């Protein structure tokens, strides 16, 4: 099967829209996930006027905008609708000082408030799993999504963060499958960041190529092929050594394609 591949363009903040289109096309991608944030090619204050312009520029290079990462302001929903972008990616960050299940309950109310915007603009809010204080394990994400129609509030399943949670990929994907709108292929592992003489070991994720992280790319690829996944495959282009992004991204894309495409 032929998949469409997108790349998160966060590493390419300081180039023009034309340069972005040329770079993404040269790297071999069909689409992008765009960080609709301050300091990027389109900023939130001008989303409705400038996101469609960016999309038109990218089209000239054979590239589309598959998703955006941004806030949930109504202007962002509107800009997505005007541009034909179907997925708005966010993350669920537990509030400091609040008991977990109380936060979960309050967060559900927040998501309920987004459903009318999803309906009005035809945009799906995709919530991504992420290590740390966010919904990190797939079942945490599943609990948040459970009350909602996946057409409006859905899952962006991130391979790296599932691996960091120590999950069995087939089980994790099965938990979230009917809520899934996007899959992120990146990988990482924990490594100790202080010496053996420390009173308490400290560990931090190291983001690396797919072959070397905690998540098992071949098993994940086999599962999503078997289940007939039809959405985008997004490569977030996240590596701990940021200077290697442009060197490593083509290697990662080639490897993911070798696993997914017959």
N, C-alpha and C positions, 0 to 999 in steps of 0.2 A: 504494500500500500504506500502511496505517496502522501506524506504529511506536509503541512506548512510549518515553517520554522520562524520564530520571532526572536529578537534579541532586545534585552533591556538596555536602553541607551544611556543609563546613568554615567558610565565612564566617559561619554563623549559630550561633556557639558559645554565645553568652550569652543565649539566650532559652529559654523553657520548651518542653516537648514540644507542648503545645497551640498555642503561638505558631508553632512550627516547622511543624506541620501546616497551619495557616492560611496561612502565608507561601508554602509550597511549592505549595499548591493555587491561591493567588492568582496566582502566577507562571506557572501553566499546566502544571505537571509531573504525571506519573502516579506517580512514584516518586522515591526518593532513594538515593544512595550515602551511607551513614552512617559518619562517622569514629569508630569505637569506640576512643576514646583518652581519656587523662586530660583532665579539664576540660570534656568535652562532656556532652550530656544523659544519656548512659549511659557509665559508665567501665568499663574491663576487669575490675576486681575484682567488679563486680556484673552482669557481662554476662548470665549465665544467668537471673538473676531479673528484670533490668530491660529487656533488649532486647525480650522479648515484650510487656512493658507499653508500650514505646514504639511497637511495631508496632500494638498495639490502638488507641492514641491516634491514630496517623496514619490508620488505617483510617476513623476518623470523619470525616476530611477527604478521603476518596477517594484516599489516598496509600499506597503500599506501600514496603517496603525491598527494593530489588533487589540491593544488594550492600553490603558493609561494607569499610572500609579499616582494618586493624588488625594485630595480631601473629598469629603462628601457634600460640599456646597452645591446648591442647586445650579449655579452657573457651570460647574464642571459637568453635571449630568446634561445640561443643555448643550454644551460644547461637544460632548461625546455624540449626542443625537444628531447634531448638525454635521458631524464628520463621519458618521457611520460606525463609530467605535462602540462595541457591544459590552466590553468588560471594563469595570473600574475596580482596580485592585487596592485593597486596604489590608491592615492587620489589626487583630484584636489584642490590645494591650491591657492587662489587668491593672486596675487602679491601685496605686500604693496606699497601704493603710486600710484597705477594704478587704473583708473576708471574701474568699474566692467565689463562693456560691451566691453571695449578695452581688458581687460584681457581675457575675454571669447573668443574673436576673435583670440587673440594670442595663446591661449591654443588650439584652434581648429587646428591651423597650426602645433603646436607641435604634436598633435595626428595624423595628416595627415602624419607626418614623421615616425610614428610608424607602420602605416598600411603595408608597404612593409616587415617589420620584422615579423609582424603577419602572413602575407601570406607565407613568406619564411620558417618559423619555425612551423607553425600550432598552434600558441599560441594566445589566446584571452587576451587582456588587459582589466581587469575588474576595473572600477572606482567606489570607494565606497563613498557614502554620509557620511558626518561627520560634527558635529556641529562646529560653530565658523567661521573662515575665509575660510573654504573649501566649496565645493558645499554641502550644508547641507540639504536643502529641496529637495524632490524628483523631483519637476519640474525643479529646477536648474540643477540637474543631467540629466534630460531628454533633456534640451536645449543643453547641451554639447554633448550628445550622438546622437542627432537627425541626423546629416549628415552622420553617419557612419553605415556600415554593422555590425550588432551585432555579427557576427562571428569573427570580428577583435577587435572592441571597444564596450564593453558591460557594464552592470550595476552589481555591487555588492550591493545589497540592504540591508542596516543595520537597523534592527528593532529598536535598541536603539536610533539611531540618527533621525530616522523618528519620534519616540515618543517624543524626545526632541524638535523637530520642531512643535509639536502639530498637527500632521497630522491625518486625518481619514485613517486608514490602508487600507481599501478596495479601496479608491480613489487613494491613493499613489501607491499601487501595480498595479492598472489598468493603471496608467500613464506610468509605466516603464516595464510592463509585456513583451512586444515584444522585449525588450533590455536586458532582465535579464539573467545572467549567474550563479549567486550564491546568496544565502540568508544567512545573519549572524543573528543568534538568540542570542542577549544579550539585557539587559534592563537597564534603568536608569531613574532618575528623578532629577529635579533641587532642590537644597536646599540652604537656605541662609547661607553664611559663615561668616557674621559679625552680630553684635548685633543690637537690635532695636534702640540703641542710635546713630547709624551711620548716617551721612548726606545722604548717598546714599546706598541703599541695594545692596549687591553683591551676585550673585548666581553662583553655580558651579554644574555640573552633579555629581550625586552619582550613581555609577554602582552597581547593585544589582541583586538578583534573578528575573527571569521572572515574577513571580506572583506579584511583588511589584513595578515594574517600570511604566513609563508613557505609554508605548506601550502595546496594548491588545493582548497577545499571543493567546488566544482562537479564536479571530476573524481573526487574521493573518493566523493561522493554517487552519481554515475552508476555507478561501479564496484560499490558495494555493492548498489545496486538491481539491476544486471544479474546479480550473483551470487546474489541472493535472500537477503541477510542477514536473520535473524529475531530477533536479540537486541535488548537495550536499546541505546538511544542515550543516552550519559551526557554531560551538560554539566558539566565540573568547576568552572565559575564562577570561574576563575582569571584575574585581571587585575592587571597591575602596579600600576595605580591602584586600590587596594582600595576606596576611597570610592565608586567608580562601579559596584560589583557589582550592586546592585539596579536601577540604570538600564540597564546593558548586558545583563544576562541575558535579559530579554524580547525585546530586539532580536536577540540571538543565536539564541534559540529560534525566533523567527519566520523568520529566515533559513534555519536548518537545515531546518525544516519545508517551506519553499518549495522546497528542493532535493530533498527526499526523497519528498514525498507527491505523488502524481499528481492 
